[in-house]
Amino acid sequence: MTEIRWRKSSYSNVNGECVEVATTLDAIRDSKDQDGATLAVDVSTFVRAVQQGRFDR
């Protein structure tokens, strides 16, 4: 089984509270709960949603 490597957003706050994306771009997790659940994503759909600003607040 291959170990998944995770990348935290450069927009993460000082406490590191943010989402992390697998380097394979097919999974997302909460950086505060690294042993918790992960969300499987379709790469092209996820990237398109980010580009469209659908996750901006």
DSSP file (Angstrom, degrees, kcal/mol; ACC not computed):
  #  RESIDUE AA STRUCTURE BP1 BP2  ACC     N-H-->O    O-->H-N    N-H-->O    O-->H-N    TCO  KAPPA ALPHA  PHI   PSI    X-CA   Y-CA   Z-CA
    1    1 A M              0   0    0      0, 0.0     2,-0.3     0, 0.0     0, 0.0   0.000 360.0 360.0 360.0 130.6    0.0    0.0    0.0
    2    2 A T        -     0   0    0      1,-0.1     2,-0.3     0, 0.0     0, 0.0  -0.622 360.0-120.7 -82.7 134.2    1.4    3.4   -1.0
    3    3 A E        -     0   0    0     -2,-0.3     2,-0.4     1,-0.1    -1,-0.1  -0.567  25.4-128.5 -73.8 132.9    1.6    6.1    1.6
    4    4 A I        -     0   0    0     -2,-0.3     2,-0.4    18,-0.0    -1,-0.1  -0.684  17.8-149.2 -82.5 131.8   -0.5    9.2    0.7
    5    5 A R        -     0   0    0     -2,-0.4    18,-2.8     2,-0.0    19,-0.3  -0.845  13.1-149.7-101.5 141.5    1.5   12.4    1.0
    6    6 A W  E     -A   22   0A   0     -2,-0.4     2,-0.4    16,-0.2    16,-0.2  -0.822   7.7-157.2-116.6 149.4   -0.5   15.6    1.9
    7    7 A R  E     -A   21   0A   0     14,-2.2    14,-2.6    -2,-0.3     2,-0.3  -0.991  11.2-145.4-127.4 129.3    0.0   19.2    1.0
    8    8 A K  E     -A   20   0A   0     -2,-0.4    12,-0.2    12,-0.2     8,-0.0  -0.688  30.5-100.1 -93.4 146.4   -1.4   22.1    3.1
    9    9 A S    >   -     0   0    0     10,-1.1     3,-1.5    -2,-0.3    -1,-0.1  -0.303  18.0-132.1 -62.5 143.6   -2.6   25.3    1.4
   10   10 A S  T 3  S+     0   0    0      1,-0.3    -1,-0.1    -2,-0.0    -2,-0.0   0.629 108.8  64.0 -69.8 -12.0   -0.3   28.3    1.5
   11   11 A Y  T 3  S+     0   0    0      2,-0.0    -1,-0.3     0, 0.0    -2,-0.1   0.373  75.4 128.5 -89.9   3.1   -3.3   30.2    2.7
   12   12 A S    <   -     0   0    0     -3,-1.5     6,-0.1     1,-0.1    -4,-0.0  -0.260  61.4-115.5 -59.1 145.0   -3.4   28.2    5.9
   13   13 A N    >   -     0   0    0      4,-0.8     3,-2.1     1,-0.1    -1,-0.1  -0.157  35.2 -87.7 -78.4 179.1   -3.6   30.3    9.0
   14   14 A V  T 3  S+     0   0    0      1,-0.3    -1,-0.1     2,-0.1    -2,-0.1   0.837 128.5  52.9 -56.6 -37.5   -0.9   30.4   11.7
   15   15 A N  T 3  S-     0   0    0      2,-0.1    -1,-0.3     1,-0.1     3,-0.1   0.515 114.0-117.6 -77.5  -4.5   -2.4   27.4   13.6
   16   16 A G    <   +     0   0    0     -3,-2.1     2,-0.9     1,-0.2    -2,-0.1   0.654  58.7 156.6  78.7  15.0   -2.3   25.4   10.4
   17   17 A E        +     0   0    0     14,-0.1    -4,-0.8    15,-0.1     2,-0.3  -0.648  29.1  98.2 -81.3 109.4   -6.1   25.0   10.3
   18   18 A C  S    S-     0   0    0     -2,-0.9    13,-2.9    -6,-0.1    14,-0.3  -0.940  75.0 -78.2-167.6 179.5   -7.0   24.3    6.7
   19   19 A V  E     - B   0  30A   0     -2,-0.3   -10,-1.1    11,-0.2     2,-0.4  -0.698  38.9-145.9 -92.2 155.4   -7.8   21.5    4.3
   20   20 A E  E     -AB   8  29A   0      9,-2.8     9,-2.2    -2,-0.3     2,-0.4  -0.938   4.5-148.6-120.4 146.2   -5.0   19.4    2.9
   21   21 A V  E     -AB   7  28A   0    -14,-2.6   -14,-2.2    -2,-0.4     7,-0.2  -0.935  22.6-115.5-115.4 134.9   -4.9   17.9   -0.6
   22   22 A A  E >   -A    6   0A   0      5,-2.7     3,-2.7    -2,-0.4   -16,-0.2  -0.387  26.8-120.2 -62.9 144.8   -3.2   14.6   -1.4
   23   23 A T  T 3  S+     0   0    0    -18,-2.8    -1,-0.1     1,-0.3   -17,-0.1   0.712 117.2  60.5 -62.5 -17.4   -0.3   15.1   -3.8
   24   24 A T  T 3  S-     0   0    0    -19,-0.3    -1,-0.3     3,-0.1    19,-0.1   0.510 107.2-132.8 -83.5  -5.3   -2.2   12.8   -6.2
   25   25 A L  S <  S+     0   0    0     -3,-2.7    -2,-0.1     2,-0.2    21,-0.1   0.691  80.9 102.1  62.6  23.9   -5.0   15.4   -6.1
   26   26 A D  S    S+     0   0    0      1,-0.1    15,-1.7    16,-0.1     2,-0.3   0.310  74.5  46.4-118.2  10.0   -7.7   12.8   -5.6
   27   27 A A  E     - C   0  40A   0     13,-0.2    -5,-2.7    -5,-0.2     2,-0.3  -0.996  56.4-165.5-151.3 147.8   -8.4   13.2   -1.8
   28   28 A I  E     +BC  21  39A   0     11,-1.9    11,-3.1    -2,-0.3     2,-0.3  -0.968  12.0 177.0-131.0 145.8   -8.9   16.0    0.7
   29   29 A R  E     -BC  20  38A   0     -9,-2.2    -9,-2.8    -2,-0.3     2,-0.5  -0.963  37.0 -98.9-144.9 164.0   -8.8   16.0    4.5
   30   30 A D  E >   -B   19   0A   0      7,-0.5     3,-1.2     3,-0.3     6,-0.2  -0.725  26.7-145.4 -81.8 124.3   -9.2   18.3    7.4
   31   31 A S  T 3  S+     0   0    0    -13,-2.9     3,-0.5    -2,-0.5    -1,-0.1   0.737  98.2  58.4 -66.5 -21.1   -5.7   19.3    8.7
   32   32 A K  T 3  S+     0   0    0    -14,-0.3    -1,-0.3     1,-0.2     2,-0.2   0.704 112.9  39.2 -78.3 -19.8   -7.0   19.4   12.3
   33   33 A D    X   +     0   0    0     -3,-1.2     3,-2.0     1,-0.1    -3,-0.3  -0.595  66.8 164.5-130.0  69.5   -8.1   15.7   12.1
   34   34 A Q  T 3  S+     0   0    0     -3,-0.5    -1,-0.1     1,-0.3    -2,-0.1   0.696  78.9  49.4 -65.6 -19.6   -5.4   14.0   10.1
   35   35 A D  T 3  S+     0   0    0     -3,-0.1    -1,-0.3    -6,-0.0     3,-0.1   0.418  98.8  92.3 -95.7   1.4   -6.5   10.6   11.2
   36   36 A G  S <  S-     0   0    0     -3,-2.0    -3,-0.0    -6,-0.2     0, 0.0   0.072  88.5 -51.1 -81.4-165.3  -10.1   11.3   10.3
   37   37 A A        -     0   0    0      1,-0.0    -7,-0.5    -8,-0.0     2,-0.3  -0.236  47.5-145.7 -68.3 154.5  -12.1   10.7    7.1
   38   38 A T  E     -C   29   0A   0     -9,-0.1     2,-0.6    -3,-0.1    -9,-0.2  -0.887  10.4-131.4-117.8 155.0  -10.9   11.8    3.7
   39   39 A L  E     -C   28   0A   0    -11,-3.1   -11,-1.9    -2,-0.3     2,-0.3  -0.929  16.1-141.0-108.8 119.6  -13.0   13.0    0.8
   40   40 A A  E     -C   27   0A   0     -2,-0.6     2,-0.3   -13,-0.2   -13,-0.2  -0.632  27.4-172.2 -78.2 135.7  -12.4   11.4   -2.6
   41   41 A V        -     0   0    0    -15,-1.7     2,-0.6    -2,-0.3     3,-0.1  -0.922  31.4-118.1-130.9 153.9  -12.6   13.9   -5.4
   42   42 A D     >  -     0   0    0     -2,-0.3     4,-2.7     1,-0.2     5,-0.2  -0.840  30.9-142.5 -86.3 119.2  -12.6   14.0   -9.2
   43   43 A V  H  > S+     0   0    0     -2,-0.6     4,-2.8     1,-0.2     5,-0.3   0.900  94.0  45.6 -55.3 -52.5   -9.5   16.0  -10.0
   44   44 A S  H  > S+     0   0    0      1,-0.2     4,-2.0     2,-0.2    -1,-0.2   0.891 115.6  46.8 -63.9 -39.1  -10.9   17.9  -13.0
   45   45 A T  H  > S+     0   0    0      2,-0.2     4,-2.1     1,-0.2    -1,-0.2   0.911 113.6  48.7 -67.1 -42.5  -14.1   18.8  -11.3
   46   46 A F  H  X S+     0   0    0     -4,-2.7     4,-2.3     2,-0.2    -2,-0.2   0.935 112.2  47.5 -63.1 -47.6  -12.4   19.9   -8.2
   47   47 A V  H  X S+     0   0    0     -4,-2.8     4,-2.6    -5,-0.2    -1,-0.2   0.909 111.6  51.2 -62.2 -41.9   -9.9   22.1  -10.0
   48   48 A R  H  X S+     0   0    0     -4,-2.0     4,-1.8    -5,-0.3    -1,-0.2   0.906 109.6  50.0 -61.8 -42.1  -12.6   23.7  -12.1
   49   49 A A  H  <>S+     0   0    0     -4,-2.1     5,-2.4     2,-0.2     6,-0.4   0.892 111.3  48.9 -64.3 -40.3  -14.6   24.5   -8.9
   50   50 A V  H ><5S+     0   0    0     -4,-2.3     3,-1.5     1,-0.2    -2,-0.2   0.934 110.7  50.4 -64.3 -45.5  -11.6   26.1   -7.3
   51   51 A Q  H 3<5S+     0   0    0     -4,-2.6    -1,-0.2     1,-0.3    -2,-0.2   0.834 108.1  53.3 -62.0 -32.9  -10.9   28.2  -10.4
   52   52 A Q  T 3<5S-     0   0    0     -4,-1.8    -1,-0.3    -5,-0.2    -2,-0.2   0.515 115.1-117.8 -80.4  -4.8  -14.5   29.3  -10.4
   53   53 A G  T X 5 +     0   0    0     -3,-1.5     3,-1.3    -4,-0.4    -3,-0.2   0.706  65.8 144.6  78.7  20.3  -14.2   30.5   -6.8
   54   54 A R  T 3 <S+     0   0    0     -5,-2.4    -4,-0.2     1,-0.3    -5,-0.1   0.673  73.9  45.5 -68.0 -15.6  -16.8   28.1   -5.5
   55   55 A F  T 3  S+     0   0    0     -6,-0.4    -1,-0.3    -5,-0.2     2,-0.1   0.382  87.1 114.2-106.3   1.8  -14.9   27.6   -2.2
   56   56 A D    <         0   0    0     -3,-1.3    -6,-0.0     1,-0.1     0, 0.0  -0.434 360.0 360.0 -71.7 145.5  -14.1   31.3   -1.6
   57   57 A R              0   0    0     -2,-0.1    -1,-0.1     0, 0.0    -3,-0.0   0.344 360.0 360.0-126.5 360.0  -15.7   32.9    1.4
